[in-house]
Amino acid sequence: MFMMRYVRLSLLTFGALLHGQAAAAAAPGQPLSLDTAKIERLTGVKGKLDPAENAFKVSVPRADLNVTVAGVHMIPPMGLTSWAAFAKSGSATQVTGDLVLLEDQVSPVLDAVLAGGLEVTALHNHFLWDTPRVMFMHIAGQGNEDKLAAAVGGAFAEIGETAGAKGQSPKMPIDPKQSTLDPAPIEAILGVKGELAGGVYKIGIGRSTTLSGHALGNTMGVNTWASFAGSNERAVVDGDFVMYEAELQPVLRALRGAGIHVVAIHQHMVGESPRMMFLHYWGVGRTGDLARGLKSALAMQ
């Protein structure tokens, strides 16, 4: 009888010990470790671990660029360094980053970022009076550590492959004053009637949000718009998409799938609810193709 009680007590004690170890392993505040060696291998870049935040950052200085800002020669420590930082978020990994690009690199790198499964969260300039003009693409992602690192590596590789490339800018000599395009096909494709003035056919589609308790709509600047000029065979379209945050990535993919260039992603307001994102775009081609590209993006809203 004594032996049986001893065995039962021993098993209970052993079980409690295992339970305590498991609880300690799953205790909140215990950071999960990153495989920094694998991140370096997949991104192709050496990094540095910040123990205080348990975050691992890889950086690529754009030492290949010869940029001046208002006559000041800029070097990588002055804001010309692409980077991505990884940290554990529960059982998943979070990555954020900022990519330094010349204008001709924006579209190919954006495509590489999206193809890798990352999100593009902003696209804008950080300087005034810079020559050549430099754009900054902010990225983010969450999920499998290996996939995120490989996606960042793909973006870095695309930057390297397109560095110094010329002739990628879309060029189409068009004078809006000599426009001959027919607005009817645009209206038929988009289902929206616009106005023709000065050779430019412009449409607008309003959205809504609130700011300080007041409703804002089309007239107050919460709208998607497009301006067409040229001919049915050779046209240009530029404009602005307004989106809820969850719509940004699908709209990005639709526009790039149609060959339309994204030139800026940012917000126009502060404190609005729901939050609105604005995306500026530029496209050249046949009028009908451009209108169908915009329709595919509108369908994502």
JOFENZI-V909813 format. One record per residue. N is the residue number from 1. OMEGA is omega in whole degrees, -180 to 180 (* if undefined). Layout:
# JOFENZI-V909813
{{N	OMEGA} {N	OMEGA}}
This chain:
# JOFENZI-V909813
{{1	180} {2	-178} {3	-180} {4	178} {5	180} {6	180} {7	-180} {8	180} {9	-180} {10	179} {11	179} {12	179} {13	180} {14	179} {15	178} {16	178} {17	178} {18	180} {19	179} {20	178} {21	179} {22	180} {23	179} {24	-180} {25	-177} {26	-176} {27	178} {28	-180} {29	176} {30	-176} {31	174} {32	-174} {33	174} {34	174} {35	-173} {36	179} {37	180} {38	178} {39	178} {40	-179} {41	-176} {42	178} {43	-177} {44	-174} {45	174} {46	-177} {47	-179} {48	-179} {49	173} {50	-177} {51	-177} {52	-179} {53	-175} {54	-179} {55	-177} {56	-173} {57	174} {58	-174} {59	178} {60	177} {61	178} {62	-180} {63	180} {64	-176} {65	174} {66	-172} {67	171} {68	176} {69	-177} {70	178} {71	-180} {72	177} {73	-175} {74	175} {75	-173} {76	-179} {77	-180} {78	175} {79	-180} {80	180} {81	173} {82	-180} {83	173} {84	-179} {85	-177} {86	176} {87	177} {88	176} {89	-171} {90	178} {91	-179} {92	177} {93	178} {94	175} {95	170} {96	-179} {97	-179} {98	-176} {99	-179} {100	-172} {101	164} {102	-174} {103	-177} {104	180} {105	-172} {106	-175} {107	179} {108	179} {109	176} {110	178} {111	180} {112	179} {113	-180} {114	180} {115	179} {116	179} {117	177} {118	177} {119	171} {120	-173} {121	176} {122	176} {123	-176} {124	176} {125	175} {126	-177} {127	164} {128	176} {129	179} {130	178} {131	-9} {132	-178} {133	-179} {134	177} {135	-178} {136	-178} {137	179} {138	-175} {139	178} {140	177} {141	178} {142	179} {143	-178} {144	-175} {145	-179} {146	-179} {147	179} {148	-180} {149	178} {150	179} {151	176} {152	177} {153	177} {154	178} {155	178} {156	-180} {157	179} {158	176} {159	179} {160	-178} {161	-178} {162	179} {163	179} {164	-180} {165	179} {166	174} {167	179} {168	-179} {169	178} {170	-179} {171	178} {172	-178} {173	-178} {174	174} {175	-178} {176	-180} {177	-180} {178	-179} {179	176} {180	-175} {181	180} {182	-179} {183	-174} {184	179} {185	178} {186	179} {187	-178} {188	-178} {189	-175} {190	-179} {191	-179} {192	178} {193	-179} {194	-179} {195	178} {196	-180} {197	178} {198	-179} {199	-179} {200	177} {201	-173} {202	176} {203	178} {204	179} {205	-176} {206	170} {207	-178} {208	173} {209	177} {210	179} {211	-177} {212	177} {213	-179} {214	179} {215	176} {216	-180} {217	-173} {218	-175} {219	-179} {220	174} {221	178} {222	-176} {223	169} {224	180} {225	179} {226	177} {227	180} {228	174} {229	-180} {230	-180} {231	179} {232	-177} {233	-176} {234	-173} {235	173} {236	173} {237	172} {238	-178} {239	-171} {240	174} {241	171} {242	-172} {243	163} {244	-174} {245	-177} {246	-178} {247	-172} {248	-175} {249	176} {250	179} {251	177} {252	-177} {253	-180} {254	-180} {255	-180} {256	176} {257	178} {258	179} {259	179} {260	-175} {261	175} {262	-174} {263	176} {264	174} {265	-178} {266	174} {267	178} {268	-177} {269	175} {270	176} {271	179} {272	179} {273	-2} {274	-179} {275	-179} {276	174} {277	-179} {278	-178} {279	178} {280	-173} {281	-179} {282	179} {283	175} {284	-180} {285	176} {286	-177} {287	-179} {288	179} {289	179} {290	180} {291	178} {292	176} {293	178} {294	179} {295	179} {296	178} {297	177} {298	-180} {299	179} {300	-178} {301	*}}
